[in-house]
Amino acid sequence: MHALQERIARQGKNLGNGILKVDGFINHQVDPALMEACGREFARRFKDIGATKVLTAEISGIAPALMTGFHMGLPVVYARKHKPITMPDQVFLTLSPSHTKGRTVELIISPEYLGDSERVLIIDDFLASGATILGLVRLANTAGAKLVGIGALIEKSFEGGRQALTHLGVPIESLACIQSMQGDEIVFASAP
């Protein structure tokens, strides 16, 4: 998606060790118009998969997932990283390594909002190693839900995440695919 690639090229910063800083429009300050366009594009790409729910991880996945859900007319569930007191005692929980946090995080979903009749579309901000998305897949599987697609705003193809997910047998879409990051240079792949 040209608008997202252009924004990454203009404002994204390679912090080294595979970390791409996009805080100014995705991860800390969110550009609603850009997220709306991304959600519309995901909705177009996934229109025929029969999803009944969009699933993501807090916090950076919420904006693109919400806009995707809006355009598809679907509810959005996000995996929490801390269990609030309002959540039932019995929850779906998995652990996932976080590259940006430098530690393992919990991903928690209430069974009230993810069940065995759901057809789940996962939308997240990044597809890097695939670890967070695989954590979301584990949660969906634990709930008995069927995974029907995976979308990421930004794919870092050099980290191998797509290969880690292909065995799932569902469509995988990214809106901007980065082939390499060296110094100040961010090189986009022509297609994922």
C-alpha positions as CSV (number, residue, x, y, z in Angstrom):
1,M,0.0,0.0,0.0
2,H,1.7,3.1,-1.3
3,A,0.5,5.6,1.5
4,L,1.8,3.3,4.2
5,Q,5.1,2.7,2.5
6,E,5.6,6.4,1.8
7,R,4.9,7.2,5.5
8,I,7.4,4.6,6.7
9,A,10.0,5.9,4.2
10,R,9.5,9.5,5.4
11,Q,9.0,9.0,9.2
12,G,10.2,5.5,10.0
13,K,13.5,5.1,11.8
14,N,15.7,2.0,11.9
15,L,16.8,1.7,15.5
16,G,19.0,-1.3,14.9
17,N,18.5,-5.0,15.9
18,G,15.5,-5.2,13.6
19,I,13.5,-2.5,15.4
20,L,11.6,-0.1,13.2
21,K,10.3,3.0,15.0
22,V,6.9,4.1,13.7
23,D,5.7,5.8,16.9
24,G,4.6,8.9,15.1
25,F,1.8,7.3,13.1
26,I,1.1,3.8,14.4
27,N,2.6,2.8,17.8
28,H,2.2,5.8,20.1
29,Q,0.6,8.6,18.1
30,V,-1.9,7.1,15.6
31,D,-2.8,8.7,12.3
32,P,-6.6,7.9,12.0
33,A,-6.8,8.7,8.3
34,L,-3.9,6.3,7.5
35,M,-5.4,3.6,9.8
36,E,-8.8,4.0,8.1
37,A,-7.2,3.5,4.7
38,C,-5.3,0.5,5.9
39,G,-8.5,-1.0,7.4
40,R,-10.3,-0.4,4.2
41,E,-7.5,-2.2,2.3
42,F,-7.5,-5.2,4.6
43,A,-11.3,-5.4,4.3
44,R,-10.9,-5.5,0.5
45,R,-8.3,-8.2,0.6
46,F,-10.1,-10.3,3.1
47,K,-13.7,-9.8,1.9
48,D,-14.3,-13.4,0.9
49,I,-12.9,-15.3,3.8
50,G,-16.0,-15.3,5.9
51,A,-14.5,-13.9,9.1
52,T,-16.9,-13.3,12.0
53,K,-14.3,-11.6,14.3
54,V,-11.1,-9.7,14.1
55,L,-8.4,-10.6,16.7
56,T,-5.3,-8.6,17.6
57,A,-2.9,-7.9,20.5
58,E,-2.8,-4.8,22.6
59,I,-1.8,-2.1,22.1
60,S,-0.3,-1.4,18.6
61,G,-2.6,-3.8,16.8
62,I,-5.8,-2.2,18.0
63,A,-5.9,0.7,15.5
64,P,-5.5,-1.3,12.3
65,A,-7.7,-4.1,13.7
66,L,-10.5,-1.6,14.7
67,M,-10.5,0.0,11.3
68,T,-10.6,-3.4,9.6
69,G,-13.5,-4.5,11.8
70,F,-15.2,-1.3,11.0
71,H,-15.0,-1.8,7.3
72,M,-15.9,-5.5,7.5
73,G,-18.8,-4.9,10.0
74,L,-17.1,-7.2,12.5
75,P,-16.4,-7.0,16.3
76,V,-12.7,-6.7,17.3
77,V,-11.2,-8.6,20.3
78,Y,-7.8,-7.8,21.5
79,A,-5.6,-9.9,23.7
80,R,-4.7,-8.1,26.9
81,K,-1.3,-8.2,28.4
82,H,-2.6,-7.8,31.9
83,K,-5.7,-9.4,33.4
84,P,-8.2,-6.8,34.6
85,I,-10.4,-7.5,37.6
86,T,-13.4,-7.4,35.3
87,M,-12.2,-10.5,33.4
88,P,-13.5,-13.9,34.6
89,D,-11.2,-16.3,36.6
90,Q,-11.0,-18.7,33.7
91,V,-9.3,-17.1,30.7
92,F,-7.4,-18.1,27.6
93,L,-3.7,-17.3,28.1
94,T,-0.5,-17.8,26.2
95,L,3.0,-16.5,26.4
96,S,4.8,-14.7,23.6
97,P,8.2,-13.2,23.2
98,S,8.2,-9.5,22.5
99,H,11.1,-8.2,20.5
100,T,10.4,-4.5,21.3
101,K,9.9,-5.2,25.0
102,G,12.8,-7.5,25.2
103,R,10.9,-10.1,27.3
104,T,8.1,-12.6,27.2
105,V,4.6,-11.1,27.6
106,E,1.2,-12.7,28.5
107,L,-1.6,-12.6,25.9
108,I,-5.0,-13.0,27.6
109,I,-8.5,-13.3,26.2
110,S,-11.8,-13.7,28.0
111,P,-13.8,-16.7,26.8
112,E,-16.8,-14.4,26.8
113,Y,-15.5,-12.8,23.6
114,L,-13.9,-15.7,21.6
115,G,-15.7,-19.0,21.1
116,D,-15.8,-22.1,19.1
117,S,-18.2,-20.7,16.5
118,E,-15.9,-17.9,15.5
119,R,-14.0,-17.5,12.2
120,V,-11.0,-15.4,13.2
121,L,-9.1,-12.8,11.1
122,I,-5.9,-11.8,12.9
123,I,-4.7,-8.2,12.2
124,D,-1.5,-6.8,13.8
125,D,0.9,-4.0,13.3
126,F,4.0,-6.1,12.5
127,L,4.8,-9.5,11.0
128,A,8.4,-10.0,12.0
129,S,9.3,-13.4,13.5
130,G,5.6,-14.4,13.7
131,A,5.8,-15.0,17.5
132,T,3.0,-12.6,18.5
133,I,0.7,-13.8,15.7
134,L,1.4,-17.5,16.6
135,G,0.4,-16.6,20.2
136,L,-2.9,-15.2,18.9
137,V,-3.3,-18.4,16.8
138,R,-2.8,-20.5,20.0
139,L,-5.5,-18.4,21.8
140,A,-7.9,-18.9,18.9
141,N,-7.2,-22.6,18.8
142,T,-7.7,-22.9,22.6
143,A,-11.1,-21.2,22.1
144,G,-12.0,-23.7,19.4
145,A,-12.2,-20.9,16.8
146,K,-11.2,-21.3,13.2
147,L,-8.4,-19.1,11.8
148,V,-9.3,-17.8,8.4
149,G,-6.7,-15.1,7.6
150,I,-3.7,-13.0,8.9
151,G,-2.9,-9.4,8.1
152,A,-0.1,-7.1,9.1
153,L,0.5,-3.5,8.4
154,I,4.3,-4.0,8.1
155,E,6.1,-7.2,7.3
156,K,9.8,-7.4,7.9
157,S,10.5,-10.3,5.5
158,F,14.1,-10.7,6.6
159,E,12.9,-12.0,10.0
160,G,11.1,-15.1,8.5
161,G,7.7,-14.6,10.1
162,R,5.8,-15.5,6.9
163,Q,7.6,-18.8,6.7
164,A,6.7,-19.5,10.3
165,L,3.0,-19.0,9.5
166,T,2.6,-20.7,6.1
167,H,1.8,-24.1,7.6
168,L,-1.4,-22.5,8.9
169,G,-2.9,-22.7,5.4
170,V,-4.6,-19.3,5.5
171,P,-4.2,-16.1,3.4
172,I,-1.4,-13.9,4.8
173,E,-1.4,-10.2,3.7
174,S,0.9,-7.3,4.5
175,L,0.4,-3.7,3.4
176,A,4.1,-2.8,3.4
177,C,6.8,-5.4,3.1
178,I,10.4,-4.4,4.1
179,Q,13.1,-6.5,2.6
180,S,16.0,-5.0,4.6
181,M,17.0,-2.2,7.0
182,Q,20.6,-1.0,7.0
183,G,21.7,2.2,8.6
184,D,19.2,4.9,7.6
185,E,18.0,2.9,4.6
186,I,14.7,1.0,4.6
187,V,14.3,-1.1,1.5
188,F,10.8,-2.3,0.5
189,A,10.1,-5.5,-1.4
190,S,8.0,-5.2,-4.5
191,A,5.7,-8.0,-3.1
192,P,5.6,-10.1,0.0
